[in-house]
Amino acid sequence: MNLTELIPILIQGIPFIAVFAGLAVVIIMYRISHKFAGGIVAEGFRYLVVGLLFITLGILLDAFSSYFMMNNELSLVYLISKGLLFVVGMYVIVVGSKKMSDALDTIL
């Protein structure tokens, strides 16, 4: 196999690796948040889990981009959906981190 055949495989395979890594992080953080049961840290982790789940779904949509781009009607829906998943995911992470930070500041 030469390099020109390997590059498309890498380009399409890397997002799937990122999805599996994202799902692993979501599962690990979800389990950790349940060990804390309640409190500031558990609530912050729950926000992070939800945000990371949205970002992971956005990466998954991105991995299927070559299939969606073949159909022009689906390409607009695909682009909007992917963008919304990334924005919502980052928003949830930022808001959750800010709330956790504010709550920890009030304790200290």
LINRAKA-V611009 format. One record per residue. RES is the residue in one small letter. PSI is psi in whole degrees, -180 to 180 (* if undefined). OMEGA is omega in degrees with one decimal (none if undefined). NEAR is the number of other ideal C-beta (glycine too) atoms within 12 Angstrom. Layout:
res: (RES/RES)
psi: (PSI/PSI)
omega: (OMEGA/OMEGA)
near: (NEAR/NEAR)
//
This chain:
res: (m/n/l/t/e/l/i/p/i/l/i/q/g/i/p/f/i/a/v/f/a/g/l/a/v/v/i/i/m/y/r/i/s/h/k/f/a/g/g/i/v/a/e/g/f/r/y/l/v/v/g/l/l/f/i/t/l/g/i/l/l/d/a/f/s/s/y/f/m/m/n/n/e/l/s/l/v/y/l/i/s/k/g/l/l/f/v/v/g/m/y/v/i/v/v/g/s/k/k/m/s/d/a/l/d/t/i/l)
psi: (127/175/-34/-28/-27/-33/-48/-34/-43/-42/-39/-24/-31/-43/-34/-35/-41/-37/-46/-39/-42/-42/-37/-43/-42/-45/-45/-46/-34/-43/-40/-41/-30/-25/-33/-21/-50/178/-179/-45/-41/-41/-41/-41/-36/-40/-45/-40/-46/-44/-44/-33/-42/-43/-40/-40/-36/-41/-38/-43/-39/-34/-30/14/-38/-31/-39/-30/-14/-27/114/-33/-37/-20/-38/-44/-42/-50/-43/-44/-45/-46/-42/-40/-43/-45/-46/-42/-47/-37/-46/-42/-45/-46/-43/-42/-41/-44/-42/-41/-44/-41/-39/-34/-36/-28/-41/*)
omega: (179.5/-174.0/-178.4/176.0/-177.2/-176.3/178.4/178.1/178.1/-178.7/179.9/-177.2/-176.7/177.7/178.8/175.0/178.1/177.9/179.2/177.1/178.1/177.7/177.5/178.9/179.3/-179.3/-179.5/-178.4/177.3/177.9/179.2/-178.7/177.4/176.2/177.9/178.1/-179.6/178.0/-173.6/-177.3/179.1/178.8/177.5/178.3/179.1/176.3/-180.0/179.5/-179.4/179.1/178.6/177.1/176.9/179.6/177.7/176.6/175.7/177.3/178.1/175.4/179.0/179.4/179.1/-173.7/-177.8/178.1/-178.6/-177.4/178.5/-179.6/-175.3/179.9/-179.7/-175.3/178.5/177.4/178.8/-177.6/179.0/-179.4/-179.8/179.2/178.9/179.2/178.7/-178.1/179.7/178.8/179.6/178.6/-179.7/179.0/-178.6/-179.5/178.7/178.5/179.1/179.2/179.3/178.9/178.8/179.6/177.9/177.3/179.7/178.1/-177.6/none)
near: (9/8/9/10/10/12/13/14/15/15/17/18/15/17/25/21/19/23/25/18/19/30/22/17/24/29/18/18/29/22/16/19/27/17/14/18/12/13/17/23/25/23/25/30/31/31/31/33/30/27/32/36/28/30/35/32/27/31/29/29/32/29/25/23/22/17/15/22/18/12/14/11/11/19/19/14/16/26/20/16/23/29/19/19/28/25/18/22/31/22/19/25/30/19/21/30/24/19/22/26/19/16/19/16/11/10/11/8)
//
